Amino acid sequence: MNETDTASCGRTPSEGQLALAEAVARGEASEVTQRSSLPASLYTDPEHFRREQAALFARMPQIVAPSALLPESGMAIPHDLSGKPLLLTRDAEGKAHVFHNVCRHRGTRLVEGYEKVCSKRLVCPYHAWTYALDGRLLALPRPETFPEMDKSHYPLAELESFEAGGMIWFAPAPEADFSDAAILSEDFAAFGLDRHYLYRRKTHEVSANWKLVMDAFLESYHVTRLHANTIGKFFKDGVTAGDMIGPHQRSAVGRLGEGVASEIDNMGALRRRITFAYQLVPATLVIPSPDYVNVMTLWPRSHRRTLIEDFMLIPEAPKDDKARDHWERSWQLLDGGVFASEDFRAAELGQEGLESGALSELTLGTLESGIARFHETLTAIISEHDG
């Protein structure tokens, strides 16, 4: 049994995944037959970026990390990429939480650093207020100096969150709707992500607008060209299909080799014939390869600067040097090669070109209709918020 079969053992593709695979098998491409265009200012205007932040990143549910980042109870990890200090925990009951990484006493950062902490309790470094991983305030020194204080009124400030299908979502604003996340979790569970192991994670700083990075994963026109020396040789040119789940897009690209007619209901076999990709609004990418999955969360810091956290998930922890060598080569191929040296670099070069003022608009062909849909979705959300 190879890595692909192990990853998807006992898994059946979702109805939506099967529908896209069947469309690719029929050789169907985009139904769009006309060119379209986008204003260059969408990528270069600081005021437009401010509107995006308010309408998208300050309101909408988004994936903060795969569940594999916190594989066991008794774990906590700081998360600062959004620009606000957050703290992800998994409590004694196995439930994931997303808190503000802020002590309720004087506002001190509760946990420092980047790596996970394994502990049943979190102790503030300033005055030693102590919290459980479910956010409860357990104890504080000299409690008599806080007369009539009820500890139950001082839990860590928690953000709404949702975990399913191997992903942890959170919402910056209250009363979040996680219904689309629940639907997507069926697809993610079909890949076995709820049982995967986190092999590597890395944060990239990219000198480009976040949408230029998203755009690259919304079309297959570039795959056999930009990636000619890496993964381009594995794919059919322009044989792709896509659909939408709420504001999110799901796409499938045909791989060279065997057709997709046989064993289409077996996820392991299907992944050798189809590469799925998920482009989640506002800014998350889920890219399943034949035997592993990359999850990329994008955190825009300005209209021309984006932090990207790349997680590589594999079916199980490497058992020997041969397995470690296999996964390391896979990591270097995508994170260091395809993503960093090709996709992210192309985004940086595009940002430089757009900021030169040479173009007033970007031209999109019929194989880039996913980009047009993405921007139509963003425009509708921003307009609704502004209105």
N, C-alpha and C positions, 0 to 999 in steps of 0.2 A: 504494500500500500504506500503510495507516494505522498508527498506533503499536501498536495491539493486534496486528495481523497481524505486524508486525516483531518484537514481543516473543515471539511464539509460533510463528514461522516454522519449519516442519518438525517441530513438536512434536505428539505425540498424547497425549490425556489418559490417565491411568492407569486401570486397571480400576475402582478404587474411586471415582475422580472421575466416571467414566461412570455407575456405578451410582447415585450420588447425583443426578446430572443427570437420569437417567431417572425417579427418584422424584419430583423436583421437577416434571418434565414431566407426570407423572400427577396432580399436585396433592396428593401425599401430605404430610401434616404429621406431627407427633409421634404416636406410638402411645399415649402416656400420656393417660389420661382422668381422672385424679384429681389434686386439689391435693396439695401437699406443703409442708413447712416446714423451716426451718433455725434452730438456736439463734442468737440475736444475739451470744452470747458468742464464737462462732467469729471474729468480727471485732473484738471489744473486749477479750478476755482476754489479758494479756501472757504468762501461763503457757502458754496454747494456742499463742501465737506462738512461744515457745521450743521447744515440741515440734515445730512445723512446721519450724523452722530445722534442728533435729537430724535429723529424718526425711527431709526433702525437699532443702533447699538445701545441706546439708553432705554429701549422699550421691549424689543422682541426677544422671545426665547431663543437660546442658541446653545450649541454644544460647548461645554467648557473643557471636557476631557473624556477619553474613553474610560469605562469602568475599570479596565486593567491597570490604571494608574494607582488605584487603591484596591488591591486584590483581596485584602483581608480586613477584618474588624481590628480596631485599635490603631488606625493610621490617620495621619493628617498631613496635608501638604499646602504650603502657601502658593498663591497664584496672583501675580501682579501684572500680567500682560494686558489686561483691559485698561490699565491706568489707575485702578482702584485696588487696594489691598484686600484680596479675598482669601478664604481658607476653606479647602475641601477636606471633609472628614468622612470616615466610615465608623459608625458607632458600634457599641457592643452587640446590637441586634443585627448588624450588617447593613443598616440603612445609610445611604450617602446623604451628606448635607453640604450646602454652600453657605458659608457665613462671611460677614465682614470680618477681616482679620484685625479686630479692634477690641481691646478690653473695655468692658462697660464701666470701669472705674474712672480712668483718666484719658482713655483713648489711645493708649500705647499699643503698638503692634504686638500681637500676642505671640506669633511664631515667625522667626526670621529665616532667611535663606531661600533655597530653591528645591531642596530635596525633601522627601517625605520623612516624617517623624513617627516612630512607632511608640505609642504610649497610650495608656487608658485615660490620662488626664493631661490637660494643658495648663501650664502655670505661667502667669504673666511675669516677665522678668523685672518689672518695676516694683510692684507691691505684693506679688505672689498671690493675687486672686486666682483661684483654681476652678477650671471648667471641665465638665465631662465632654466627650466627643459628640454628644447630642445637643450641646450648647448650654446645658444647665450650669448655673453657678453652684459649685459644690462647697466652697469654703473661702474664707478670707482671714488674714491675720487680724488680731485685735477686734473681733466683731462688736465688742461693747462700745467701740468708738463710732459706730454707725447705729445710733439708737433707733429702735423700732424698724429696722430694715428687714424686709422680707426678701430672702435670696431668690425666691421664685419669680420676682419681678425684674431680675437682672440677668436674663440669659443673653448669650451672644446674639447679635442682630443677624437674623437668618433671611436669606433670599429664597424665593420659591424655586424648587428644583424638581426634576423628574428623571428617573433612571429606568431604562428599558433597552433591550437589544444590545447591551454592552456599551451604552453611551450615557453620560451624565449631562443633562441639560440644566440650564438655570435661566432665570428671568430677572433682568435688572429692575423691572417695574412690577408692582403687585397685580393680582388677578390675571395671571398669565393663562393663556390657552395652549395646552400641550397636546391637543388632539392630533395635529400633524406629526408631532414627534412620536406619538403612539403608533401611527400608521407606518412611519419609516422604521420603527423598531422591529416590525415584522420582517422587513428586508434585511436589516442588520443581523437579526437572529438567524436568518437563513444562511448567512455567511459564518455563523458560529461565533460572532463577536462577543457574545455573552460568556464565552468560555476561553477567550484568547489570553495570551500572555504578552505583556509589554516588553518588547526586546530593546528598543532604543527610543529616545526622544531628544529633540534638539530644537532650539529656537534660532531662527534666521531673522536678520534685519535686512529688509529689502527697501532700496531707495526708489520706491514707486508707489503709485496709487493702488490701493487694495483691489480695486475692480480690474486693473490690468492683470493681476494674478488670477482672479476668478475667471476672467474672460478666456484664459488659456485652457481652462478645463470645461469650457462650454462649447467647444468645437473641435472636430477632428481634422480640420483642414491642414493644420500645422504638423500633425503627428509624424507623417513619413518624410517631412522636410526638416523641421527644427531638430527632430530626434533621429535623423537619418543614421547617425553613428551609435545610437544606444538602443532604444526600443522600437524605432520606426519600422524595422524589418519584421516585426511580429504582427503588424496590423494591416488590414485591408484599407485602401485609401477611400475615405468618404462613405464607407458602408456603416451607417449608424442609424439609430432610432432613439427617440426620447419622448418623455411625457412629463407631467407635473403632478406633484402632491402638494396641494395648497400653493404656497409661493415657491416651493422648492422644485428643482429639476432632477430627473433621473434619466441617465442616458446609457446606451449600450453600443459598443463599437466591436465590429467583427474582427477576429484575429485570423491570421493566415493559417493554413493547414486544413484540418478536418472541418467539415461543415457542421452546422448546429442541429441538423435534423435528428440525429441519433442521441439518445440519452438526454434529451432536453429537460427531463424532469429530475435529473440528478445534478445537484449543485456542483459537485466535484468535477464532473465531466463538462458541465456547462461553462465553468470558469476557464477551461482550457480553450474554449471556442469564442467566448464573449468576455470583454472587459466592461464591467459596469462602472459608472461614476455617479456620484451624488454631489450636487451643487446646492448647498443649503443656504437660504437667506437668513441672516445677512451674510455670513462669511465663513462657512465651513465646507471643507471638501473631504469626501470619503471615497478613496480609490482602492478597490479590491484588485490585486494582482492574482495570478493563478493560485498561489499558495500563501499569500500574506496580504495584509491590508494596511494602507497608510491613511491616517486621519490627520488632516491639517486644519488647524484653527487659525484664522486671520484676525489680527488685532490692530486696526489702523490707529496710528498715533498722530498723523497729520495728512494733508492731501497728497504728500509725496514720500511718506515713510510708513512702512507696515512691518509689524512683527508677526512672524509665522511660526507656530509650534507644530512640528511634525512628529507624530507618534507612529511607530512601526509595530503592528500587532501580528503575532505568529501563533500557530495552533497550540503550541506547548513550549515550555522552557527547553532550551537545547540540552540534550543528554550527553553529548560528547563533542570532541574537537571537530569532527566532520560536520556535525549539525551547526556548530558555531561558525565554522568557515562558510557554510552555505548561506546562513542568514546575514553574515557580515558582508558578503559579496552582494547580496540583494539590497542591503541597506546602502552600501556605497553606490550602487547602480542608480537607485531612485533619489535618495536624499542628497547625495553629493553630486551626482551626475545629471539625471533628468530634471530634477527640481531646481537645485541650486545653480548649476552651470548652464542650464538651458531655459527652463520656464521662468525662473526668477530673473535671470540675466536679461532675457527678452523683455520682461516687464520694465526693467530699469532703462534699457535702451529706448523702449517706447515712451517712457516718461520724459526722457531727455528730448526726444523728438517733438512730443506734444508741447512741451514748455518752450520750445524754440519759437512757437508761433507760426511755423510753416504750414500747419494744417488747421483749418477751422472746423473740420469734421472728419470722422473715421468712416471708411466705406466697408460695408459688410456684404459678403457674398451669400449665396444660398446655403452653403455648408456652415455658415456662421449664424444661423437663425437662433440658436440657443442664447447667444450673446444679446440679440435683440429682445428676446423674451425676458431675459434677466433684467435688462434695463427698463423694459416696460413695467415689470413688476416693482422694481425699486421706485420708479417715478410715481406709480399709483399709491404706494405706501407713503412716500414723502408728501405727495399732494394732499392725501387724506389727513396726515398729521398737521400740515401747515394750515389746512382749511379749518 
